[in-house]
Amino acid sequence: MNTTLTTERLTLRLVKIDDLAHIHQLHSLEEVDKFNTLGIPKNIDETKALVEKLVESNNKEKPNKYTFVLQTTNNEIFAGLIGISLGKEKYKNAEVWFKLHPNFWNKGFATEALKKIIDFGFNDLNLHRIEAGCAIENFGSIKVLEKVGMIREAHTRQLLPLKSGWSDNYGYAILSTD
């Protein structure tokens, strides 16, 4: 299975330990953290522990999650992260997520990357259903999820522990038959 994916403007490749500095910077940005439950890392060692887990998961013989670095194809500039976490094999489902650097917001990069990850999920991983969730005030992510054809199926109250307090969550999904 090819785990380097390409779109018109992006290369999606599996996370490497060499990505630590870029990932730490991304996770340290207040505006990126606003709707994220991870929180801003206390130091680079905290980020390093996270990146090591991502790399380890990516390197399993049969990964249950894939985490990709998004970089521009033409000049290899780090644009963010995107991932897909598989559910139980019997259900043939997964959850997707993405986190982009603000320099890449509102330019179609998240939509482009998410379309590719959904394609990877259905065509390479043979999934039946792909889900995503986001805070109800995360209008940028809502727009991306709807642009790629995901359907809002749920509104869960006070699910997300954000820095600003508990947030409701919208649940989205797309089926292989959609």
C-alpha positions in Angstrom: 0.0 0.0 0.0 1.3 3.4 -0.9 1.4 5.7 2.1 2.7 8.8 0.3 -0.3 10.5 -1.2 -0.4 13.5 -3.5 -2.9 16.1 -4.5 -2.6 19.0 -6.9 -0.7 21.1 -4.4 0.2 18.8 -1.5 2.2 15.8 -0.6 0.9 13.8 2.3 3.6 11.6 3.8 3.8 9.7 7.1 5.1 11.7 10.1 8.9 11.3 10.9 10.8 12.2 14.0 12.5 14.9 11.8 9.1 16.7 11.8 9.3 17.4 15.5 10.2 21.2 15.2 7.4 21.9 12.8 4.8 19.9 14.8 5.9 21.6 18.0 5.5 25.0 16.4 2.0 24.0 15.0 0.8 22.7 18.4 2.1 25.8 20.2 0.0 28.3 18.2 -2.9 29.8 20.2 -5.2 30.1 17.2 -4.6 26.4 16.2 -5.3 25.3 19.8 -8.6 27.2 20.0 -10.8 24.2 19.0 -8.3 21.4 19.8 -8.5 19.2 22.9 -4.8 18.4 22.9 -3.7 21.7 24.5 -0.5 23.6 24.0 2.5 21.5 24.9 4.5 22.5 28.0 7.8 22.0 26.1 9.3 20.3 23.1 9.8 17.0 25.1 6.1 16.7 25.4 5.7 17.1 21.7 8.6 14.7 21.1 6.8 12.0 23.1 3.6 12.5 21.0 5.6 12.5 17.7 7.4 9.3 18.7 4.0 7.6 19.3 2.7 8.8 15.9 5.8 7.4 14.2 5.6 4.1 16.1 1.9 3.7 15.1 2.7 4.6 11.4 5.5 1.9 11.4 3.3 -1.0 12.6 2.9 -3.8 10.2 -0.8 -3.2 10.3 -1.4 0.4 11.6 -4.6 1.2 13.3 -3.9 4.9 12.7 -2.0 6.9 10.1 -0.7 10.4 10.7 0.5 12.4 7.7 2.5 15.6 7.3 1.0 17.9 4.8 3.6 19.7 2.8 3.4 21.8 -0.4 4.5 19.7 -3.4 6.4 22.4 -5.1 8.7 23.6 -2.2 8.0 21.2 0.6 6.8 23.8 3.1 5.1 22.2 6.2 1.4 23.0 6.1 0.0 20.8 8.9 -1.1 17.3 9.9 -3.9 15.0 8.9 -4.8 11.6 10.3 -7.1 8.7 10.0 -7.8 6.4 13.0 -9.3 3.0 12.2 -12.2 1.6 14.3 -12.9 -2.1 14.9 -12.2 -4.1 11.8 -15.7 -5.6 11.7 -17.2 -2.1 11.4 -14.9 -0.9 8.6 -15.0 2.6 9.9 -12.5 5.3 10.8 -12.3 8.9 12.2 -10.4 11.6 10.4 -8.9 14.8 11.7 -6.7 17.6 10.4 -4.7 20.5 11.8 -3.3 23.2 9.5 -0.9 26.0 10.1 -2.8 29.4 9.9 -0.8 30.4 6.8 -2.7 27.7 5.0 -6.2 28.5 6.3 -9.0 29.6 3.9 -7.1 28.5 0.8 -8.6 25.1 0.1 -5.7 23.0 1.5 -7.7 21.3 4.2 -10.4 20.3 1.7 -7.9 19.1 -0.8 -6.1 17.0 1.9 -9.3 15.6 3.4 -10.6 14.5 0.1 -7.4 12.6 -0.4 -7.6 11.0 3.0 -11.2 9.9 2.4 -10.1 8.4 -0.9 -7.3 6.6 0.9 -9.8 5.3 3.5 -12.3 4.0 1.0 -10.0 2.8 -1.8 -6.8 1.6 0.1 -8.2 0.7 3.5 -11.5 -0.6 2.2 -13.6 1.3 4.7 -17.3 1.6 4.7 -17.8 4.7 6.9 -15.5 7.6 7.7 -16.4 10.0 10.6 -15.2 13.3 11.9 -16.2 15.7 14.7 -15.7 19.3 15.5 -16.7 22.0 17.9 -19.9 23.7 16.8 -18.2 27.1 16.6 -15.3 25.8 14.5 -16.8 27.2 11.3 -13.7 26.6 9.2 -13.7 22.9 9.9 -17.5 22.6 9.4 -17.1 24.2 6.0 -14.3 21.7 5.1 -16.3 18.7 6.3 -19.3 19.7 4.3 -17.3 20.6 1.2 -15.9 17.0 1.0 -19.4 15.6 1.2 -19.7 14.6 4.9 -23.1 14.7 6.4 -23.8 16.2 9.8 -25.4 13.3 11.8 -25.1 14.4 15.4 -25.0 17.2 17.8 -23.5 16.1 21.1 -23.7 18.4 24.1 -20.6 19.5 26.0 -18.3 16.8 24.7 -15.1 18.7 24.0 -12.9 20.0 26.9 -11.6 23.2 25.2 -9.5 25.9 26.8 -12.6 28.1 26.7 -14.7 25.5 28.5 -17.0 22.6 27.4 -18.1 22.7 23.8 -20.8 20.9 22.0 -19.6 18.7 19.1 -21.0 18.1 15.6 -20.6 14.6 14.3 -20.1 14.1 10.6 -19.8 11.0 8.4 -19.5 9.9 4.8 -20.1 6.4 3.5 -18.3 4.6 0.7 -21.7 4.5 -1.1 -22.2 8.3 -0.9 
